[in-house]
């Protein structure tokens, strides 16, 4: 397994690598790479090193970056070097874009809310432009980097292995649900609805496909940069929209009461209450507005149902990351809200009203 020292020696010329200092080490994400920010004293510059064995090879990620260039070249950090090692591990050296991602800036209130919203609007305008320039009639999922139906199967299987009330959720999947005293179909029926509603779109666009606030870096001049190009490719634009919305639900919701999930009276009973602070509602409403505008301009009539379906899948999928984020108790509202989205047929706007306490 590669060490950071070996990567530094490989990516910087002798003797200059001896003057390179490690500034920070990032935790490995879902795709597995290690990310290190270093400072070269001889050049007086920061760089980013990404290395290791990854779910999507680093060489492929670099190729994916080139696919984004025609649309977003000014927002993509430069790749300065690449190296493949004898054991199959890879490394790349990238331009350093800035000290904070957009998630950190908003969550930690590094910038005033108004400036955060302005940056977010600039990101959304660029996204909308890319969608318009790349949209075309749907022709199949063969070129999708993320295939929705396969993703649904993985997410459902992962959920059913979760332990609830001292038993695996799979053992209770046929029980009717009671969510905050309202009756809902069983998880088996809910997952059947999910499979049926995971349909092909009428049009596709070119997307980053993991566009969330963690992958947007903001520099000292408040210019944004887009990183992590593992999943770049063609897809349903509402999938990308669901990631932009779902990120804030997954990472910024606040519990009002201690949530519970238990088997009672032959029902699987959920009890929870949460809200989103105003800045996060505004960020989500900006994305929702983007969706409405693009759907109208592109003539996509069934976009809202696909968005709600993808958002439910997103929330179900995020559950496996909650322990690492010290947010394990959010498993209950995320599962409950996903079920409600699939069962009630509401538009996103009605959920937003509930989440902000209207």
NORLIN-V470618 format. One record per run of one state. SS is the DSSP state (H for helix, E for strand, L for the rest). FROM is the first residue (numbers start at 1). LEN is the number of residues. If there is no record, write none. Layout:
SS & FROM & LEN
SS & FROM & LEN
This chain:
L & 1 & 3
H & 4 & 8
L & 12 & 4
H & 16 & 4
E & 20 & 7
L & 27 & 7
E & 34 & 7
L & 41 & 4
E & 45 & 8
L & 53 & 5
H & 58 & 18
L & 76 & 3
E & 79 & 6
L & 85 & 5
E & 90 & 6
L & 96 & 4
E & 100 & 2
H & 102 & 6
L & 108 & 5
H & 113 & 22
L & 135 & 1
E & 136 & 2
L & 138 & 6
E & 144 & 1
L & 145 & 3
H & 148 & 13
L & 161 & 2
E & 163 & 2
L & 165 & 2
E & 167 & 2
H & 169 & 4
L & 173 & 3
E & 176 & 4
L & 180 & 2
E & 182 & 3
L & 185 & 2
H & 187 & 11
L & 198 & 5
E & 203 & 5
L & 208 & 5
H & 213 & 3
E & 216 & 3
L & 219 & 5
E & 224 & 3
L & 227 & 6
E & 233 & 3
L & 236 & 1
H & 237 & 16
E & 253 & 3
L & 256 & 4
E & 260 & 5
L & 265 & 2
E & 267 & 5
L & 272 & 2
E & 274 & 3
L & 277 & 1
H & 278 & 21
L & 299 & 4
H & 303 & 19
L & 322 & 8
H & 330 & 15
L & 345 & 3
H & 348 & 8
L & 356 & 3
